[in-house]
Structures are given as structure tokens and as C-alpha cells.
Amino acid sequence: MTAGSVEMETRRNRNRPRPVRWRATVILFYLGVLTVGIGSWFFQLPPPQGGVPLGHALFQPLADLDRPADVLESTVSLPHSIKVPGTGRFGGGLYRLEFDHPPDSPGPWSVLIPSYSGRILVRVNGALLYDSDWTHSGQIVTLIWPDIVPIPAPVLKNGINTVEIRTVMMFGRKSYLSNLHAGPDSLLRPVYQRYHFLLVMLPQLLFAWQIAFSVLLAIVWMVRRSEWSYILCAGILLFNSSSNLAFIIPETLASPLVMQLSNLSFSWVTALFVPFSFSFIDRRLPRASILVAVLPLGTTFSFLFLPPDIFQAVTWYVSVPVAMVLACGAVAVLLHAALRRGNGGAHVILGATLLAVLMVVHELPLLYGTAGQRLFFNPFSIPVLMLLSITGIVLVWRFATALNAVDQFNAKLRREIAEAEAALRTSLTREQAQEKAIALEAERSRLTRDLHDGLAGQLVSMVALSGRADADAGTLGTAARRALADLRLVIASMAEVGDDPGMMLANFRDHIEPQLRALGVGLDWRMHILPEASGWSSSTALELFRLLQEATINAARHSGAGRIMIEILPTDGGVRVVVADQGCGGAADRPGGYGLANMRRRAQAISARLDIVSTAGNAGTGGTRVIVDLPWRAAGPA
């Protein structure tokens, strides 16, 4: 089984229907999501314990930032929202509130604004204390901010104080202002810090998480090119990050162009979500889905070539509804994989989607002009960032699961290889024992045969001579010496010298030199350095020793020479052994003679070539050369 087959098996297991216990877990999971999502509608941070709540105000629309409209003031309840006349057009309102400052109140006072959208300017007793453009951009409707405005001691009066708040919104559908609180700064600031964490810090953390996750998923896709869901999710995270540029871009750089680019990213995120859903569940993307590209391309075209007010109208009334339809289609694909195939990752993404929808649905009507009581959650930042973060986590979990499966497969493979090696080692030990037994038996048979052919023949000859009446002690002694020489030859051939032909031939010298000395013949031994060879067994050595012994003894007995030269030297193909004398020569096959024929037979048995060069003449003028060429890999006797 290969790593690719492991991955295919993992995908099949991922799409395999799950048992009843798994279905019960899924039902409990969705019930938990519904509980959290619906419960978020009723969740509110506790109001400040102390101070003066400001829940009613005199409201008057603004014609521009410094001029109220020709409309009478009216009393409104906070939270309050007003419609924006149109994209790029000025829309704002003036709120006047009053609070009573007791003379004996300790510490400095502040005005807490838990949440608002757009831009606000805060005046207390006619003094401008705060403009939100000093700290952040308010030009995008999906960003909701909290603020706390400290009231300097010279501005704060004992008794009735007037708070004037001007709200400005030029993009989106609604401007929003929550209820206010005035009171000691020590009581209001902890509440502001909680709101600031939820509405500002948490989206910033999720935004940074998005960027890091997009880079991580892109790296994972570079490793696993077949998993397109990783790079598609990275693109979704990257495009969605542009909708949060107002978190990190200073006011001097923030412009309507940047905000429109942020709104443009929504169509690209939705367009990528459709192929992502198919890739996530390992299904081929239908050909008709190419039409999905019309949404981001059309929105981008309207952004580049149409006026800003038309682009905003296209965004809110065309792009957003079409994107919602596409998102529903992608959710349907995931729903089919979750319910029909039991895909656990699809269940997690669907649960996160349901939670995000429940959180946004409660706030979304305010952005389109419907009346509402509050705007607690940042409508598109926190829920959508949570959804995309959970999706990225699911992908990383899938990647880690695949790696774990590969590691388990590798561990299993290593165990199987170790078991196979142990079995092979046991089998090899058994075969080596069998081969050793066979070799021992073969060596025993060879030794028996050599003793039978050599020593046994000599002993039979001695027994026959001893039974003859004309046999004398000299004849019996000669036969006994021949038998002893043959026995020593067999023992010399069995010396353990490995594959070193030089050591093997040196053993032959130790054997043959005493015999020549007994015959009164000197030995001139010449050996060159020889490399290692192979196949030089004791049987090969015995055949070679008998061949050389016969050549040497024949020269000592019949050549008439006083010295015999034996030279061993390497050749291109093996080893050459030369036995030479300067005797009378004339060595040739004779009728009834077996000496040269036996030598040729022995040379053939060990795959050697035998050449005999003999020149007839007197001692010192003629001579005989017996040349034996052995290959590096010597063959055993046939």
C-alpha cells in the first residue's frame, strides 16, 4: 500500500456513513449551535453600576456637519438609527441630552457611548471634546465602535450639563447610536474596556488570525497540490481581510476608495466559497459553476467604470442578494455531504455557518433601514471571521489527520518490514546451517574419495607387496613413503587460507621442498605479489597440488637437473604457475604412460590451461617448462 492509496482510503472513510451514535452526536451538536445562536439575541453586557443613564434625546437631522436641517427637534429613545439619503451623500443627526452632576460626586466624569456606527462628534456644554476621526475611520458601515469621552473639570458644571452628539454616515444604509451613560470615569471605563474588546480588539485578533491562516493554508497547498480546498480557503481568508482594512489603515490613508475595495471583497469571498464547498467534500465542480465568476467580475467592473453611488446600489441590491443565493448553494452542497455521507468536517462548517447566520440576522435589518433596538455584535466582522477561522481550523485538522494516517501507515510498514527482516534472518540462518551441513557432507565425501583414490591405493599396493615372496624392505619402504607423501598432500590442501592463492601455494612449497631435498634436488622458489581470488577451495588446492607435485617429481627424477625453479606470478586473467628445469627435456606422451594425461585431467578439473614446453638435449642445454594458467575464480573438480 502506497501513500496515495492511504490518502484515498482516508477520503473514503471521511465520506462513509456513520453509525447511530455518531448521528446522536451530530444532533446534540446542532442543538448546541442553536442554543448559542439564539441565546446571543438575549445576551447583553451589564450596564454600568452608577452614573446617569441617558436613554432619551432631542433629535434633529443635519443638513451638513455644522448646520441642522429645517426640521423641528423631536424626542427619540436610544438606541436610535437614521436612514442615509444615499451613497456618498451626507446623512447625519444631532442629539441633545442632559444629565445632572451632583456637587459631591468624587473623581472625574466621562460620557460612555457603548456602540455607534459612522462618525460622531461629542460636545459637552458647547466644548468639542471628541471627534471619532481623530482615532479611527468611520466610513464603513460594518464597523461598530465604542468610545468613552472624559469631561475635563473646567467643562463639567455642578447641576445640569448638556451633551451634544453629531452623527455622520455617508456609506451604508443606516447610522446608529446606542444609549449613553454619564458618570464617574472609574465606573464607566471597565464597561468601555469590555465593549472595546468585543467590538474592536476581538475583530483585530481574528483579522490577524485570518492573515496568518491564509499564509499557512497556502503553504499546505504547496505541499499537497491535489487538495484545492486549501488554496481556495486561503483566497477566501485573504479577500475577506480587505474588508477589515479600516482596523489597520490610519485615517489619513483611509478613503472611500479603500472602503469600496473592502465592500468589493464580499463578492470574491462568496464566489470562491462555491468551488471550495465542492473541493472540500471531494466532488468535481460542475461545468455550469463557471457562471459563479460573473458575480465578482461584474462587481469589479461596476467598481472600476460606474459612479460610486451606482456601485453602492449594485453592491447592496444586486451583488449581496446574488452572493446570498450562491452562499445558500454552497451550503446546500455541504449539507448534502453532511447528511447523506456523514462528512464530519462539513457538519462543523455548517454549524459555524448557522451560528454566524443567527448572529448576523438579528443585526442585519438595522443596516437596511429596519427599526431595531440594539447593535451589539459587529455584523460582518466577528461572525464571519469566526466562521472562516473555524473553516481553516477544519482544514488544518484534516491535514493533521492525513499526516497521522500516513504516520500510522509508515509505522505499520516499519513493523511489517521488521517482521519480514526477522523472518528472512531466521530463514537465512536456517539455510546457512543447511548449506554448512551440505558443505560438510560434501567435504567428507571428497576427503573420503581423495583418501580412497590416493592413500588407499598406496596401502593396497603395500599389502600386495607384503604378500609377495620376492618383496624386500626397500620396496615396502618406498611404497610407504609414497602413501605418507600423499597423506601430507591431502592435509596441506585443507589448510584454511581463504581466497589467498599465495598462501595456498606457500603450503605446497612447505610440502614439496623436503621431497626434493631427499632426492638431492634444490628448489628455486619465486613468488610475486598476488591479489585475492575466489573459488579456491581445498578440493581445488588438492588437484593443483597433485598436478604440481607430479610435474616437480617428474622433473626431479627424469630431467637430470640439479635445481628446479617454480615461479608464481599474476596475469590479466588469473595466476600462472611455472615449473621449469634445465635438464635433458624430451617430455612427451609415451605408450602406456599416464603422467601427462593425469596432469591434463587435473588441469581441466580446476578450469586451468596446461602447456608443456620441452626441449631435448643434454643436462644444461635442454629443459622442460610446465605452465599452468588458473583463472581468478577457480572451479572445483568436476
Protein Blocks (a to p, Z undefined) as FASTA:
>chain_A
ZZklmmmmmmmmmmpccdfklmmmmmmmmmmmmmmmmmmmmgccdddeedjddfbdcddd
dfblmlccfddddddddddddddfbghiacdddddddddddfklgcjdddddfbaehjdd
ddeehiafbdfklmmcckbfkbccdddddddfklpcghjdddddddddfedjbdcddddd
dddfklmmmmmmmmmmmmmmmmmmmmmmmmmmmmmmmmmmmmmmmlmmlmmmmmmmmmmm
mmmmmmmmcfklgcfklmmmmmmmmmmmmmmmmmmmmmmnopacdfklmmmmmmmmmmmm
mmmmmcfklmmmmmmmmmmmmmmmmmmmmmmmmmmmmmmnopaklmmmmmmmmmmmmmmm
mmmmmmnopacfbdfbgfklmmmmmmmmmmmmmmmmmmmmmmmmmmmmmmmmmmmmmmmm
mmmmmmmmmmmmmmmmmmmmmmmmmmmmmmmmmmmmmmmmmmmmmmpmkbcfklmmmmmm
mmmmmmmmmmmmmpcehjafklmmmmmmmmmmmmmmmnopacddddddddddehiafklm
mmmmmmmmmmmmmmmmmnopabdcddddddfklccdddddddegjiacdehiaklmmmmm
mmmmnopacdddddeddehjaccdddddddfbdcddZZ
